[in-house]
Amino acid sequence: MIVVLAIDALEYDLVERFDCAHLRQQYYGKTDITEFSEPRTMVLWTSFMTGVNSERRVLALGDREMWNLSLDIGETFFQGFRNPAVIDLPGFSYDLKQHARERELLRQYFEAGSPTEKECIREEYNRLAFEHHRKIKADFGRALSENHDLVLAYFSVADVIGHLNFGNTVLMKMIYLDLDEIAATVKEEMIVLSDHGMMKIGSFGDHSGYGFWSARDRDLGTPKITDFRGILLEKR
């Protein structure tokens, strides 16, 4: 079994700062996403699955419709595995209803007029994100106990919570340590991969111009996100 922890917005500097040894593994570094003019979640994960830069294709769908994109398995490297489990990955098995609600609350937050209204929306937004995170953790744990040759789970919590709470160091550390504990449960060969990192803008967070990777078996240098198709297929 090969395991991929696909973690949205896992920030290299915070993995270091919070000493997340299980997320770092033996070899780790930053990915190169400079080829993308807009390092957006759907663009990057679609490019990861297909092994080619899919930015033009995804952005052509528009800001709203791109989130409904769902690739056929034949377009992805998952077809090279006998029995893959792919949990909640954007562009493939995304929980559309969950993530649409998150984006709607994010919009409401920035349109809200009063601090009290903003705080109520933030609380609902955070609650929704953590509930979903617990579900993905449970789904991931079940998949690890089943007969899969590839298990990939997408964890969105660092990105979703980070957008409104990145300046809250205590909360972000709690999230990173929880993700580190999840990584610690994996005994199989594992790659940890983020689409992009996150940089602080006031108390909020926005996408950075690089991602994060780690592996146990070899140094990958500064890979592009499109390189992981070949890297993972080699491990079959």
N, C-alpha and C positions, 0 to 999 in steps of 0.2 A: 504494500500500500504506500502511495505517495500522498502526502498531506500538504495542502496550501492554505495558509492563513492569509486571506485577502483582506487587508485592514485599510479602510478608507482613511486618508489623512494621517497616517501614522508618521509622526514627525521625528526625524533622525535625532535632533537635539534633545527632545524630551525622552526618547529611549535611553540616551546617554545620561541625561540629568537624573532620571528616576532609577537608573541602574537596573534596567529590565534585561537581565542576563539571558532569560529564555527566549525573548524576542530577538536578541542580538545573535544568539547561537555563536558558533566558532568564527564564522566569516560574515561580515555585514558591511553595508555601505549605502551610498545614494544611487538612485537610478537617474538616467539622463532623459528628461522629457522636454528638452529644448526644441525638438522638432515640432511641438504642438504650439500653435498660437494661443489657444485657450485650453489650459490643462483642466478640463472638466471631467467629472466622474464618468459619465456615459461614454465620452470620447476615449478615455484612457482604458477602461475595462473592455470595451469593444475591440480596441487595438490589441490588447493583451490576448484576447481569445482568438483573434483571427491571425495574429502575427504580422499585420500590416497596419500602417497608419490609416485609421478610419475617421479622421477628423472631418474631412470634407463630407463624407457620407452622413455622419451623425448630425453635424451642424445644419446641413441642408434640410433636416426634418423640422427645424425650429425649436425654440425653447420648450414648448409644451409637448409636442409630439415625440421628441427624442426619447422621453422617459418611457414611452410605450414600445420602444424597439425591443424585439425578442428574436435573437438569432436562432436559426435552425442549427441543430447539433452538427450538421454536415459542414457548416461554415466555420466551425471552431476546432481547436485541437482536441477537444473532448472526444471526438469520434475515434481517436486513436487508442482509447482505453476501452476495456471490455465492459466495465460496470461502474461508471463514474457517478459520484454524488456531488452535485453542485448546488450549494445552498444560498439562495437570495442574491445571486450575482447580477449586478446591473447589466442589462442587455441580453440576459439569458433566463434567469429564474427569479427575477426581482419581484418582491411583494409590492405591486403597484399601488394598492390601496394604502398601505402603511406609509410608504415614502411620499405619496401625494399629500397625505395629511400633514406630514412633517414640513413639506415645502409650503403648504398653505399657512401653517402656524408661523413659520418664519416670515412670510409676507405680512401676516397680520401684526406681528411684533413691530416691524419697522414702519408700519402705517399707523400704529396706535398713537393716540394723542397724549396720554398721561403716563407718568411713571408707574402708577398703580395698575393701570391696564396692561402695560408692558410686562410687569412682574407676574401678573396672573397668566398671561400668555406664555411667558418663559417657563413657569412651573408646569403647565400642561404639556408644553413642548418637551421638557426634560423627562417628565413622567412617561410620555409616549415612547421616547427613545430608549429609556431603560427597560421598559416592558418588552419591547421588541428585542433588545439585546439579550435578555434572559431567554427568550424563545429560541434565538439563534444558537445560544450556548447549548441548550437542551438538544436541539436538532443535530448540532455538531457532535455532541457526545454519543448520541444514538448511531450516527453514521460511522463513527470510529469503531463501533462494536459489530458492524455489519460487514458483509463480504464485498467490499469495494476495492478496486485497484487505484482509484483516485478519489480523495475526499477534499473538496474545496469549500470553505465556508467564508462568506463575506460578512465582515463585522463593520457596521457603519457608525458605531457609537462615538468614536473619537472625532469623526467629522461632524456628525449631527450636533452633538453636545458642544463641540469646539466652536462652532459658528457663533453661538450666543454666549459662551462661557469660557473662552480660551484664556482670559485674564484671571480666571479662578484657579489658581495653582493647586489648591487642595482637591478640588473636584477633578481636574485633569490628571493629577497624580493617582487618584483612586481608580480612574478609568484605565490608565496605563498599567498599573499593578494588576488589575483584574485581567487585562489582556495577556500580561506576562504569565499569570497563573494558568490561563487557558493554554498557552504555548507549552507550559511545563507538563501538561497532561499528555502531550503527544510523544509517544515512544518511537513512532515510525519516522522515516526520512521526511523532512519537512522543509518547505520554503515559506518564509514570511515575506509578503510583498504588499507595498502600498502603492496606490495610484499617484499620489502627491503627498507632500507634507502640509504643514499649516504654520502660518506666521501670524504674529500678534498685531492687531490693529486696534489700539485702545483696549477695551475689555473684550473685543470680539476676535474672531479668527478668520483668515482667508487663505486660499490655496497658495502654496509655495511652488517654486519652479523646479522641484526635484521630488523624487519619491524615495522609498526605503526598501531595502532587500536584506535578507539574511539566509544563510545556508549552513549546513553542518559539514559538507564534504569538500567544498572547494571555494576559492576566492573568485567571484564573478566580475571583479573590477568595477566598472561603471556601466552596467548594462542598460539598454533601452527596454522599455516595457514590452515591446514587440519581440524581444529576444527570448522571452520566457516560454513561448510556444515550443521552440526547438529545445530549450533546456529541459523542459518537463517531458517532452516526448522521448528524449534520450534516456530518461530514467525508468522507462517502462520495464 
